[in-house]
Amino acid sequence: MSLYREARSSRRRLWLATGAVVVAAAAVAIAIVASQGGEPSASAKLGSLQDGVRPALAALELIPLHYESPNPTTHAAAADQLAVAREAVEAYTDDLRELDRTSTDQLLADLTALAVLVRTTGRTAEVEQATRSAAAELRQLVRLD
């Protein structure tokens, strides 16, 4: 009979130990979820915003290269790149306005003016200046400078 009790006693200890491990794992998982579920910090929000507008900066760099091409298809790609830049900026307009409403509105106005330039030909210097200016405004706005 003592052998039977011994086996039963170790099973009970095994179940108790397993239960304790499960409870501890659940507590750790709840703590991790709770710590990540809060409002992101200002620096995390800014980092996310900076990552979000990088496609706009890349597209702005490509606009003058496409614009100066004599090939009509490549020249038209400048407008496509501007659309990419504008969409990326517009996706984050609310966040950008939280940082600086006036600069954001100026950036959007500059992108609109750039759209008029991109539809023309022979204004390479103006397009280069406008894209350089818009990119600098965006970098300054999201504090990449």
N, CA, C and O atoms as a DFTB+ gen file, in Angstrom:
580 C
 N C O
     1  1       0.792      -1.184       0.000
     2  2       0.000       0.000       0.000
     3  2       0.845       1.264       0.000
     4  3       0.446       2.269      -0.588
     5  1       1.953       1.236       0.619
     6  2       2.799       2.423       0.665
     7  2       3.324       2.775      -0.726
     8  3       3.556       3.948      -1.020
     9  1       3.511       1.781      -1.575
    10  2       3.947       2.065      -2.946
    11  2       2.875       2.835      -3.704
    12  3       3.187       3.729      -4.490
    13  1       1.636       2.496      -3.474
    14  2       0.537       3.165      -4.160
    15  2       0.439       4.621      -3.708
    16  3       0.228       5.510      -4.533
    17  1       0.584       4.864      -2.458
    18  2       0.537       6.222      -1.945
    19  2       1.697       7.055      -2.475
    20  3       1.526       8.236      -2.781
    21  1       2.828       6.472      -2.581
    22  2       4.003       7.178      -3.074
    23  2       3.789       7.648      -4.510
    24  3       4.112       8.792      -4.830
    25  1       3.262       6.809      -5.367
    26  2       3.010       7.171      -6.753
    27  2       1.939       8.246      -6.828
    28  3       2.062       9.183      -7.616
    29  1       0.925       8.132      -6.049
    30  2      -0.156       9.116      -6.052
    31  2       0.356      10.469      -5.574
    32  3      -0.030      11.503      -6.119
    33  1       1.203      10.475      -4.584
    34  2       1.744      11.700      -4.012
    35  2       2.621      12.432      -5.027
    36  3       2.570      13.660      -5.104
    37  1       3.417      11.714      -5.798
    38  2       4.285      12.377      -6.786
    39  2       3.473      12.932      -7.953
    40  3       3.833      13.964      -8.520
    41  1       2.382      12.259      -8.317
    42  2       1.520      12.796      -9.375
    43  2       0.893      14.115      -8.931
    44  3       0.807      15.083      -9.688
    45  1       0.468      14.111      -7.699
    46  2      -0.134      15.342      -7.187
    47  2       0.878      16.475      -7.206
    48  3       0.542      17.588      -7.609
    49  1       2.099      16.222      -6.784
    50  2       3.145      17.243      -6.820
    51  2       3.431      17.690      -8.249
    52  3       3.668      18.871      -8.499
    53  1       3.408      16.759      -9.170
    54  2       3.636      17.087     -10.578
    55  2       2.538      18.005     -11.096
    56  3       2.823      18.990     -11.777
    57  1       1.294      17.694     -10.780
    58  2       0.178      18.554     -11.214
    59  2       0.254      19.933     -10.566
    60  3      -0.017      20.938     -11.222
    61  1       0.608      19.991      -9.329
    62  2       0.755      21.284      -8.645
    63  2       1.890      22.109      -9.266
    64  3       1.745      23.314      -9.471
    65  1       2.990      21.469      -9.556
    66  2       4.121      22.161     -10.176
    67  2       3.751      22.654     -11.574
    68  3       4.087      23.777     -11.951
    69  1       3.058      21.809     -12.338
    70  2       2.618      22.205     -13.678
    71  2       1.655      23.378     -13.598
    72  3       1.750      24.314     -14.392
    73  1       0.736      23.336     -12.654
    74  2      -0.205      24.442     -12.462
    75  2       0.517      25.727     -12.104
    76  3       0.171      26.795     -12.609
    77  1       1.517      25.635     -11.240
    78  2       2.281      26.821     -10.848
    79  2       3.022      27.416     -12.043
    80  3       3.077      28.636     -12.194
    81  1       3.585      26.571     -12.883
    82  2       4.285      27.044     -14.079
    83  2       3.313      27.734     -15.030
    84  3       3.641      28.778     -15.593
    85  1       2.137      27.174     -15.215
    86  2       1.131      27.767     -16.092
    87  2       0.679      29.120     -15.552
    88  3       0.544      30.078     -16.313
    89  1       0.448      29.203     -14.260
    90  2       0.035      30.470     -13.652
    91  2       1.133      31.516     -13.798
    92  3       0.842      32.670     -14.111
    93  1       2.380      31.137     -13.577
    94  2       3.499      32.071     -13.712
    95  2       3.639      32.551     -15.157
    96  3       3.877      33.734     -15.397
    97  1       3.494      31.640     -16.114
    98  2       3.590      32.019     -17.527
    99  2       2.462      32.967     -17.910
   100  3       2.679      33.922     -18.657
   101  1       1.271      32.713     -17.408
   102  2       0.141      33.596     -17.692
   103  2       0.374      34.979     -17.091
   104  3       0.045      35.984     -17.720
   105  1       0.927      35.044     -15.903
   106  2       1.209      36.328     -15.266
   107  2       2.234      37.121     -16.066
   108  3       2.087      38.331     -16.238
   109  1       3.255      36.458     -16.548
   110  2       4.270      37.129     -17.366
   111  2       3.649      37.633     -18.664
   112  3       3.916      38.760     -19.081
   113  1       2.829      36.817     -19.299
   114  2       2.187      37.230     -20.553
   115  2       1.268      38.421     -20.330
   116  3       1.246      39.344     -21.145
   117  1       0.520      38.414     -19.254
   118  2      -0.370      39.542     -18.948
   119  2       0.441      40.806     -18.683
   120  3       0.057      41.888     -19.129
   121  1       1.535      40.686     -17.978
   122  2       2.387      41.845     -17.702
   123  2       2.967      42.424     -18.987
   124  3       3.041      43.644     -19.134
   125  1       3.373      41.580     -19.906
   126  2       3.933      42.058     -21.178
   127  2       2.868      42.760     -21.995
   128  3       3.114      43.839     -22.534
   129  1       1.710      42.178     -22.093
   130  2       0.615      42.787     -22.856
   131  2       0.202      44.117     -22.233
   132  3      -0.042      45.086     -22.953
   133  1       0.123      44.173     -20.934
   134  2      -0.286      45.404     -20.244
   135  2       0.742      46.509     -20.441
   136  3       0.374      47.674     -20.591
   137  1       2.021      46.160     -20.443
   138  2       3.050      47.190     -20.608
   139  2       3.105      47.721     -22.038
   140  3       3.532      48.857     -22.245
   141  1       2.692      46.946     -23.016
   142  2       2.721      47.387     -24.403
   143  2       1.417      48.007     -24.847
   144  3       1.369      48.615     -25.916
   145  1       0.381      47.880     -24.087
   146  2      -0.936      48.334     -24.490
   147  2      -1.183      49.815     -24.252
   148  3      -2.219      50.327     -24.677
   149  1      -0.284      50.516     -23.597
   150  2      -0.488      51.924     -23.287
   151  2      -0.217      52.832     -24.465
   152  3       0.131      52.383     -25.557
   153  1      -0.381      54.106     -24.223
   154  2      -0.127      55.138     -25.233
   155  2       1.362      55.162     -25.561
   156  3       2.187      55.170     -24.647
   157  1       1.729      55.174     -26.855
   158  2       3.147      55.225     -27.202
   159  2       3.758      56.556     -26.767
   160  3       3.075      57.579     -26.720
   161  1       5.023      56.526     -26.458
   162  2       5.711      57.735     -26.023
   163  2       5.835      58.709     -27.188
   164  3       5.650      58.338     -28.347
   165  1       6.147      59.949     -26.866
   166  2       6.299      60.978     -27.900
   167  2       7.426      60.619     -28.862
   168  3       7.307      60.833     -30.068
   169  1       8.510      60.080     -28.335
   170  2       9.628      59.716     -29.212
   171  2       9.264      58.534     -30.104
   172  3       9.706      58.463     -31.250
   173  1       8.461      57.608     -29.587
   174  2       8.019      56.479     -30.412
   175  2       7.080      56.954     -31.514
   176  3       7.154      56.477     -32.646
   177  1       6.195      57.897     -31.182
   178  2       5.284      58.449     -32.191
   179  2       6.068      59.198     -33.268
   180  3       5.768      59.080     -34.456
   181  1       7.077      59.969     -32.846
   182  2       7.891      60.707     -33.810
   183  2       8.677      59.744     -34.694
   184  3       8.786      59.960     -35.901
   185  1       9.217      58.696     -34.111
   186  2       9.947      57.693     -34.891
   187  2       9.054      57.022     -35.916
   188  3       9.467      56.786     -37.051
   189  1       7.836      56.718     -35.517
   190  2       6.877      56.124     -36.442
   191  2       6.521      57.087     -37.562
   192  3       6.405      56.689     -38.721
   193  1       6.349      58.350     -37.213
   194  2       6.051      59.375     -38.207
   195  2       7.210      59.544     -39.182
   196  3       7.000      59.658     -40.390
   197  1       8.420      59.561     -38.662
   198  2       9.601      59.671     -39.524
   199  2       9.684      58.504     -40.495
   200  3       9.989      58.691     -41.673
   201  1       9.415      57.304     -40.003
   202  2       9.418      56.131     -40.887
   203  2       8.306      56.227     -41.925
   204  3       8.483      55.821     -43.074
   205  1       7.167      56.762     -41.517
   206  2       6.030      56.867     -42.422
   207  2       6.225      57.840     -43.565
   208  3       5.679      57.637     -44.650
   209  1       7.002      58.906     -43.341
   210  2       7.189      59.899     -44.408
   211  2       8.439      59.647     -45.247
   212  3       8.689      60.376     -46.207
   213  1       9.206      58.656     -44.913
   214  2      10.413      58.368     -45.719
   215  2      10.089      58.081     -47.195
   216  3      10.853      58.502     -48.063
   217  1       8.990      57.381     -47.513
   218  2       8.666      57.207     -48.934
   219  2       8.426      58.547     -49.647
   220  3       8.743      58.686     -50.829
   221  1       7.875      59.513     -48.943
   222  2       7.659      60.833     -49.540
   223  2       9.002      61.495     -49.840
   224  3       9.173      62.106     -50.895
   225  1       9.933      61.375     -48.932
   226  2      11.262      61.962     -49.159
   227  2      11.963      61.286     -50.334
   228  3      12.596      61.950     -51.154
   229  1      11.847      59.975     -50.407
   230  2      12.464      59.248     -51.527
   231  2      11.822      59.647     -52.850
   232  3      12.517      59.825     -53.850
   233  1      10.516      59.786     -52.859
   234  2       9.817      60.180     -54.092
   235  2      10.197      61.600     -54.504
   236  3      10.366      61.877     -55.691
   237  1      10.330      62.488     -53.539
   238  2      10.721      63.869     -53.865
   239  2      12.113      63.925     -54.496
   240  3      12.375      64.763     -55.359
   241  1      12.995      63.039     -54.069
   242  2      14.333      62.994     -54.668
   243  2      14.290      62.537     -56.127
   244  3      15.124      62.946     -56.934
   245  1      13.326      61.698     -56.459
   246  2      13.245      61.158     -57.817
   247  2      12.560      62.088     -58.806
   248  3      12.762      61.955     -60.013
   249  1      11.764      63.014     -58.329
   250  2      10.994      63.883     -59.229
   251  2      11.882      64.630     -60.219
   252  3      11.604      64.579     -61.417
   253  1      12.946      65.325     -59.779
   254  2      13.767      66.044     -60.766
   255  2      14.441      65.121     -61.778
   256  3      14.617      65.486     -62.940
   257  1      14.813      63.930     -61.331
   258  2      15.464      62.985     -62.245
   259  2      14.518      62.567     -63.366
   260  3      14.924      62.481     -64.525
   261  1      13.271      62.311     -63.027
   262  2      12.285      61.935     -64.038
   263  2      11.875      63.143     -64.877
   264  3      11.671      63.027     -66.086
   265  1      11.758      64.276     -64.242
   266  2      11.276      65.473     -64.936
   267  2      12.218      65.890     -66.068
   268  3      11.762      66.276     -67.144
   269  1      13.512      65.815     -65.833
   270  2      14.466      66.296     -66.833
   271  2      14.664      65.339     -68.003
   272  3      15.381      65.669     -68.947
   273  1      14.054      64.182     -67.961
   274  2      14.204      63.211     -69.036
   275  2      13.467      63.669     -70.296
   276  3      12.339      64.156     -70.208
   277  1      14.094      63.519     -71.468
   278  2      13.411      63.850     -72.712
   279  2      12.370      62.796     -73.115
   280  3      11.496      63.065     -73.940
   281  1      12.468      61.620     -72.538
   282  2      11.519      60.553     -72.820
   283  2      10.178      60.900     -72.162
   284  3      10.126      61.102     -70.949
   285  1       9.100      60.971     -72.940
   286  2       7.797      61.366     -72.378
   287  2       7.304      60.450     -71.257
   288  3       6.684      60.914     -70.300
   289  1       7.576      59.168     -71.376
   290  2       7.131      58.238     -70.341
   291  2       7.879      58.479     -69.035
   292  3       7.277      58.498     -67.961
   293  1       9.184      58.662     -69.132
   294  2       9.989      58.930     -67.942
   295  2       9.628      60.292     -67.359
   296  3       9.547      60.451     -66.141
   297  1       9.412      61.269     -68.232
   298  2       9.007      62.605     -67.774
   299  2       7.673      62.523     -67.014
   300  3       7.501      63.186     -65.992
   301  1       6.755      61.728     -67.502
   302  2       5.457      61.562     -66.838
   303  2       5.602      60.868     -65.482
   304  3       4.752      61.027     -64.606
   305  1       6.662      60.111     -65.316
   306  2       6.882      59.429     -64.033
   307  2       7.149      60.424     -62.911
   308  3       6.986      60.086     -61.739
   309  1       7.553      61.639     -63.248
   310  2       7.737      62.664     -62.220
   311  2       6.412      62.940     -61.515
   312  3       6.373      63.099     -60.295
   313  1       5.340      62.994     -62.280
   314  2       4.014      63.210     -61.684
   315  2       3.611      62.016     -60.817
   316  3       2.968      62.184     -59.780
   317  1       3.988      60.822     -61.242
   318  2       3.689      59.633     -60.442
   319  2       4.438      59.679     -59.108
   320  3       3.880      59.345     -58.062
   321  1       5.701      60.093     -59.156
   322  2       6.489      60.206     -57.921
   323  2       5.910      61.283     -56.999
   324  3       5.890      61.125     -55.779
   325  1       5.445      62.368     -57.597
   326  2       4.813      63.413     -56.796
   327  2       3.545      62.880     -56.124
   328  3       3.260      63.221     -54.976
   329  1       2.797      62.058     -56.828
   330  2       1.589      61.458     -56.247
   331  2       1.955      60.563     -55.059
   332  3       1.256      60.556     -54.046
   333  1       3.039      59.818     -55.186
   334  2       3.506      58.970     -54.081
   335  2       3.858      59.844     -52.877
   336  3       3.470      59.547     -51.747
   337  1       4.596      60.921     -53.134
   338  2       4.995      61.829     -52.053
   339  2       3.769      62.440     -51.384
   340  3       3.672      62.497     -50.158
   341  1       2.851      62.887     -52.204
   342  2       1.649      63.537     -51.658
   343  2       0.815      62.552     -50.830
   344  3       0.327      62.906     -49.756
   345  1       0.651      61.336     -51.316
   346  2      -0.118      60.326     -50.577
   347  2       0.538      60.012     -49.235
   348  3      -0.144      59.867     -48.221
   349  1       1.856      59.910     -49.236
   350  2       2.564      59.616     -47.985
   351  2       2.393      60.755     -46.985
   352  3       2.195      60.514     -45.794
   353  1       2.468      61.990     -47.465
   354  2       2.287      63.140     -46.580
   355  2       0.839      63.209     -46.096
   356  3       0.590      63.444     -44.913
   357  1      -0.102      63.009     -46.993
   358  2      -1.515      63.093     -46.615
   359  2      -1.914      61.993     -45.628
   360  3      -2.815      62.188     -44.812
   361  1      -1.252      60.851     -45.700
   362  2      -1.551      59.775     -44.758
   363  2      -1.202      60.169     -43.328
   364  3      -1.774      59.640     -42.375
   365  1      -0.270      61.090     -43.183
   366  2       0.185      61.514     -41.860
   367  2      -0.127      62.980     -41.579
   368  3       0.474      63.578     -40.688
   369  1      -1.057      63.562     -42.325
   370  2      -1.358      64.990     -42.172
   371  2      -1.753      65.340     -40.743
   372  3      -1.281      66.345     -40.211
   373  1      -2.596      64.547     -40.113
   374  2      -3.023      64.865     -38.750
   375  2      -1.839      64.862     -37.783
   376  3      -1.724      65.744     -36.932
   377  1      -0.966      63.870     -37.917
   378  2       0.211      63.803     -37.058
   379  2       1.157      64.970     -37.332
   380  3       1.729      65.544     -36.406
   381  1       1.317      65.318     -38.609
   382  2       2.176      66.441     -38.956
   383  2       1.608      67.750     -38.413
   384  3       2.350      68.607     -37.934
   385  1       0.294      67.894     -38.493
   386  2      -0.338      69.118     -37.970
   387  2      -0.200      69.213     -36.459
   388  3      -0.140      70.318     -35.918
   389  1      -0.150      68.100     -35.777
   390  2       0.086      68.131     -34.333
   391  2       1.456      68.716     -34.026
   392  3       1.634      69.416     -33.030
   393  1       2.418      68.424     -34.889
   394  2       3.764      68.969     -34.694
   395  2       3.816      70.457     -35.027
   396  3       4.332      71.260     -34.249
   397  1       3.268      70.818     -36.206
   398  2       3.296      72.218     -36.644
   399  2       2.269      72.402     -37.754
   400  3       2.504      72.024     -38.902
   401  1       1.146      72.979     -37.404
   402  2       0.035      73.161     -38.346
   403  2       0.439      74.050     -39.519
   404  3       0.152      73.720     -40.670
   405  1       1.093      75.158     -39.244
   406  2       1.461      76.113     -40.296
   407  2       2.439      75.487     -41.295
   408  3       2.263      75.623     -42.506
   409  1       3.447      74.816     -40.795
   410  2       4.430      74.179     -41.687
   411  2       3.797      73.064     -42.512
   412  3       4.137      72.877     -43.681
   413  1       2.884      72.333     -41.905
   414  2       2.201      71.265     -42.635
   415  2       1.363      71.842     -43.766
   416  3       1.400      71.343     -44.890
   417  1       0.608      72.894     -43.467
   418  2      -0.212      73.520     -44.501
   419  2       0.661      74.103     -45.607
   420  3       0.294      74.041     -46.781
   421  1       1.818      74.670     -45.246
   422  2       2.745      75.208     -46.244
   423  2       3.303      74.086     -47.114
   424  3       3.428      74.241     -48.329
   425  1       3.633      72.969     -46.499
   426  2       4.144      71.817     -47.255
   427  2       3.106      71.325     -48.251
   428  3       3.435      71.053     -49.405
   429  1       1.865      71.207     -47.821
   430  2       0.808      70.763     -48.732
   431  2       0.602      71.754     -49.875
   432  3       0.363      71.349     -51.012
   433  1       0.693      73.046     -49.579
   434  2       0.579      74.066     -50.633
   435  2       1.756      73.970     -51.602
   436  3       1.579      74.117     -52.811
   437  1       2.937      73.726     -51.080
   438  2       4.113      73.586     -51.948
   439  2       4.010      72.353     -52.841
   440  3       4.443      72.386     -53.993
   441  1       3.449      71.280     -52.327
   442  2       3.262      70.081     -53.155
   443  2       2.234      70.339     -54.260
   444  3       2.359      69.815     -55.367
   445  1       1.231      71.139     -53.954
   446  2       0.239      71.514     -54.978
   447  2       0.891      72.365     -56.056
   448  3       0.644      72.163     -57.245
   449  1       1.716      73.311     -55.647
   450  2       2.423      74.150     -56.625
   451  2       3.396      73.315     -57.455
   452  3       3.567      73.557     -58.650
   453  1       4.020      72.347     -56.826
   454  2       4.937      71.459     -57.546
   455  2       4.186      70.636     -58.582
   456  3       4.735      70.334     -59.642
   457  1       2.958      70.272     -58.300
   458  2       2.149      69.515     -59.261
   459  2       1.930      70.317     -60.537
   460  3       1.914      69.757     -61.633
   461  1       1.762      71.618     -60.396
   462  2       1.603      72.482     -61.577
   463  2       2.899      72.505     -62.377
   464  3       2.871      72.431     -63.605
   465  1       4.027      72.607     -61.695
   466  2       5.325      72.627     -62.380
   467  2       5.614      71.318     -63.107
   468  3       6.121      71.319     -64.229
   469  1       5.293      70.223     -62.469
   470  2       5.618      68.902     -63.024
   471  2       4.864      68.653     -64.331
   472  3       5.334      67.885     -65.171
   473  1       3.718      69.279     -64.514
   474  2       2.939      69.085     -65.745
   475  2       3.486      69.888     -66.921
   476  3       2.996      69.756     -68.042
   477  1       4.499      70.717     -66.674
   478  2       5.099      71.515     -67.742
   479  2       6.389      70.858     -68.202
   480  3       6.776      69.799     -67.708
   481  1       7.045      71.500     -69.151
   482  2       8.373      71.052     -69.580
   483  2       9.312      72.245     -69.571
   484  3       8.875      73.395     -69.613
   485  1      10.595      71.962     -69.518
   486  2      11.600      73.010     -69.632
   487  2      11.792      73.866     -68.393
   488  3      12.378      74.945     -68.483
   489  1      11.325      73.423     -67.256
   490  2      11.475      74.212     -66.024
   491  2      12.224      73.389     -64.972
   492  3      11.841      73.332     -63.803
   493  1      13.295      72.763     -65.428
   494  2      14.053      71.844     -64.576
   495  2      14.568      72.518     -63.313
   496  3      14.448      71.958     -62.223
   497  1      15.136      73.703     -63.442
   498  2      15.693      74.392     -62.274
   499  2      14.594      74.691     -61.245
   500  3      14.815      74.559     -60.041
   501  1      13.436      75.085     -61.715
   502  2      12.330      75.382     -60.796
   503  2      11.829      74.118     -60.107
   504  3      11.517      74.129     -58.916
   505  1      11.758      73.036     -60.864
   506  2      11.314      71.763     -60.285
   507  2      12.322      71.280     -59.246
   508  3      11.944      70.821     -58.168
   509  1      13.608      71.388     -59.578
   510  2      14.640      70.978     -58.621
   511  2      14.548      71.794     -57.338
   512  3      14.618      71.243     -56.240
   513  1      14.392      73.111     -57.478
   514  2      14.295      73.981     -56.301
   515  2      13.047      73.655     -55.480
   516  3      13.104      73.588     -54.252
   517  1      11.936      73.457     -56.157
   518  2      10.685      73.178     -55.448
   519  2      10.740      71.836     -54.708
   520  3      10.260      71.727     -53.579
   521  1      11.314      70.834     -55.334
   522  2      11.400      69.528     -54.665
   523  2      12.396      69.583     -53.512
   524  3      12.158      68.999     -52.454
   525  1      13.504      70.279     -53.713
   526  2      14.489      70.438     -52.646
   527  2      13.865      71.164     -51.447
   528  3      14.079      70.786     -50.295
   529  1      13.102      72.196     -51.741
   530  2      12.449      72.966     -50.687
   531  2      11.398      72.131     -49.943
   532  3      11.338      72.161     -48.714
   533  1      10.583      71.397     -50.680
   534  2       9.553      70.554     -50.057
   535  2      10.190      69.465     -49.196
   536  3       9.710      69.178     -48.100
   537  1      11.256      68.867     -49.685
   538  2      11.936      67.823     -48.918
   539  2      12.537      68.404     -47.639
   540  3      12.460      67.786     -46.578
   541  1      13.136      69.593     -47.740
   542  2      13.703      70.242     -46.558
   543  2      12.611      70.585     -45.541
   544  3      12.802      70.415     -44.337
   545  1      11.481      71.064     -46.025
   546  2      10.359      71.370     -45.125
   547  2       9.892      70.121     -44.397
   548  3       9.652      70.145     -43.190
   549  1       9.765      69.033     -45.142
   550  2       9.303      67.786     -44.545
   551  2      10.316      67.254     -43.533
   552  3       9.937      66.822     -42.444
   553  1      11.598      67.283     -43.886
   554  2      12.635      66.824     -42.960
   555  2      12.622      67.649     -41.673
   556  3      12.722      67.110     -40.571
   557  1      12.499      68.944     -41.834
   558  2      12.478      69.829     -40.661
   559  2      11.223      69.567     -39.821
   560  3      11.286      69.557     -38.592
   561  1      10.121      69.362     -40.469
   562  2       8.847      69.136     -39.780
   563  2       8.895      67.883     -38.915
   564  3       8.408      67.884     -37.784
   565  1       9.486      66.813     -39.449
   566  2       9.552      65.554     -38.693
   567  2      10.875      65.399     -37.955
   568  3      11.190      64.327     -37.439
   569  1      11.629      66.464     -37.912
   570  2      12.883      66.539     -37.140
   571  2      13.923      65.510     -37.580
   572  3      14.548      64.840     -36.758
   573  1      14.088      65.404     -38.897
   574  2      15.132      64.536     -39.436
   575  2      16.422      65.298     -39.704
   576  3      17.437      64.692     -40.047
   577  1      16.396      66.609     -39.552
   578  2      17.617      67.411     -39.737
   579  2      18.336      67.596     -38.438
   580  3      19.383      68.243     -38.399
